[in-house]
Amino acid sequence: MFRQITDTVFASPQIGTDAIAEAKAMGIVRIVNNRPEGESDDQTPGEVIESEARAAGIDYVAIPVGHGGFSQAQVSAMADALATADGPVLAYCRSGTRSTLLWALARAKAGDNPSVIASRAAAAGYDVSPIRQLIDMFAAGN
């Protein structure tokens, strides 16, 4: 269920409380929820995931991303969530795509090569082409 993007970043579709033990066993130290609350009736509420994660000793951060796109604040928050984690991070949303795209923008903002970003996302089964122009802009410092 968890797709590895880098040595320390994983993306996933919506997780439930049963995924917390798996994340803990993998050494995940922070879970980033990129799904807005109430997006669908079948999603596990963020507060439930947060409670279970914290009980397992895993940090939790919510950076909800709707279907309207990504803001500078969301990109900065994701960059911070990744940079300040003392180990592997699991980011999730409905399918894992928004989490991967937000990771890609955060890494581009940090100056990573856009082609490497795209390659890592593709190896995990995600396509960053819908935001490739934004990735290039962030990487160029614009």
C-alpha positions as CSV (number, residue, x, y, z in Angstrom):
1,M,0.0,0.0,0.0
2,F,2.9,2.4,0.8
3,R,4.7,3.5,-2.4
4,Q,8.4,4.5,-1.9
5,I,9.4,7.7,-3.6
6,T,12.8,8.2,-2.0
7,D,14.7,6.5,0.8
8,T,12.7,8.6,3.3
9,V,9.4,9.5,1.6
10,F,6.5,7.2,1.0
11,A,3.1,8.1,-0.5
12,S,-0.2,6.2,0.0
13,P,-3.8,6.2,-0.7
14,Q,-6.1,6.9,2.3
15,I,-4.9,5.0,5.3
16,G,-6.9,3.5,8.2
17,T,-5.9,2.9,11.7
18,D,-4.6,-0.6,10.7
19,A,-1.9,1.1,8.7
20,I,-0.3,2.8,11.7
21,A,1.3,-0.5,12.9
22,E,2.7,-1.1,9.4
23,A,4.1,2.5,9.3
24,K,5.7,2.1,12.7
25,A,7.3,-1.2,11.7
26,M,8.8,0.5,8.6
27,G,10.3,3.2,10.8
28,I,7.9,6.0,9.7
29,V,8.4,8.9,12.1
30,R,5.8,11.4,10.6
31,I,2.5,11.0,8.8
32,V,1.4,13.8,6.6
33,N,-2.3,13.9,5.8
34,N,-2.9,15.8,2.5
35,R,-6.6,15.0,2.4
36,P,-9.3,17.6,3.3
37,E,-11.7,16.4,6.0
38,G,-15.0,15.2,4.7
39,E,-13.8,14.7,1.2
40,S,-15.7,11.4,1.1
41,D,-17.9,9.4,3.4
42,D,-15.6,6.4,3.6
43,Q,-12.4,8.2,4.7
44,T,-11.0,7.8,8.2
45,P,-11.1,11.2,9.9
46,G,-7.7,12.9,10.3
47,E,-8.2,13.2,14.1
48,V,-8.6,9.4,14.3
49,I,-5.3,8.8,12.3
50,E,-3.6,11.5,14.4
51,S,-4.7,10.0,17.7
52,E,-3.5,6.5,16.6
53,A,-0.3,7.8,15.2
54,R,0.6,9.8,18.2
55,A,-0.2,6.8,20.5
56,A,2.3,4.8,18.4
57,G,4.9,7.5,18.7
58,I,4.5,8.8,15.2
59,D,4.2,12.5,14.6
60,Y,1.2,13.7,12.5
61,V,0.9,16.8,10.3
62,A,-2.2,17.9,8.3
63,I,-1.6,19.8,5.1
64,P,-5.0,19.4,3.3
65,V,-5.0,19.9,-0.4
66,G,-8.3,20.2,-2.3
67,H,-8.7,19.7,-6.0
68,G,-8.2,23.4,-6.6
69,G,-4.5,23.2,-6.8
70,F,-1.5,23.9,-4.6
71,S,-0.7,27.1,-2.7
72,Q,2.7,28.5,-1.7
73,A,1.7,27.9,1.9
74,Q,1.0,24.2,1.3
75,V,4.3,23.8,-0.6
76,S,6.2,25.5,2.2
77,A,4.4,23.4,4.9
78,M,5.3,20.2,3.1
79,A,8.9,21.3,2.6
80,D,9.0,22.0,6.4
81,A,7.3,18.7,7.3
82,L,9.9,16.8,5.2
83,A,12.9,18.7,6.3
84,T,12.2,18.6,10.0
85,A,11.4,14.8,10.2
86,D,14.0,12.7,11.9
87,G,13.3,9.8,9.7
88,P,11.0,8.4,7.0
89,V,7.7,10.2,6.2
90,L,4.5,8.8,4.9
91,A,2.2,11.2,3.1
92,Y,-1.4,10.2,2.1
93,C,-4.5,11.5,0.4
94,R,-7.2,9.7,-1.5
95,S,-4.9,8.0,-4.1
96,G,-1.5,9.2,-3.1
97,T,-1.3,11.5,-6.1
98,R,-1.8,14.9,-4.4
99,S,0.7,13.8,-1.7
100,T,3.3,13.0,-4.4
101,L,2.6,16.2,-6.4
102,L,3.0,18.2,-3.2
103,W,6.3,16.4,-2.4
104,A,7.5,17.1,-6.0
105,L,6.8,20.8,-5.6
106,A,8.5,20.9,-2.2
107,R,11.6,19.2,-3.6
108,A,11.6,21.5,-6.6
109,K,11.4,24.5,-4.3
110,A,14.5,23.0,-2.4
111,G,16.3,23.0,-5.8
112,D,16.1,19.3,-6.7
113,N,16.4,18.5,-10.4
114,P,12.9,18.3,-12.1
115,S,13.9,15.3,-14.1
116,V,15.0,13.4,-11.1
117,I,11.8,14.4,-9.2
118,A,9.7,13.2,-12.2
119,S,11.7,9.9,-12.4
120,R,11.3,9.1,-8.7
121,A,7.6,9.8,-8.8
122,A,7.1,7.7,-11.9
123,A,9.1,4.8,-10.3
124,A,6.5,4.9,-7.4
125,G,3.6,4.9,-10.0
126,Y,2.8,8.6,-10.0
127,D,2.7,11.0,-12.9
128,V,3.9,14.6,-12.2
129,S,3.3,15.8,-15.8
130,P,0.1,17.8,-14.9
131,I,2.3,20.1,-12.7
132,R,5.6,19.8,-14.5
133,Q,5.6,23.4,-15.5
134,L,5.2,24.4,-11.8
135,I,8.0,22.0,-10.8
136,D,10.3,23.7,-13.4
137,M,9.3,27.1,-12.1
138,F,10.0,26.2,-8.5
139,A,13.3,24.6,-9.4
140,A,14.3,27.7,-11.3
141,G,13.6,29.8,-8.2
142,N,10.5,31.6,-9.6
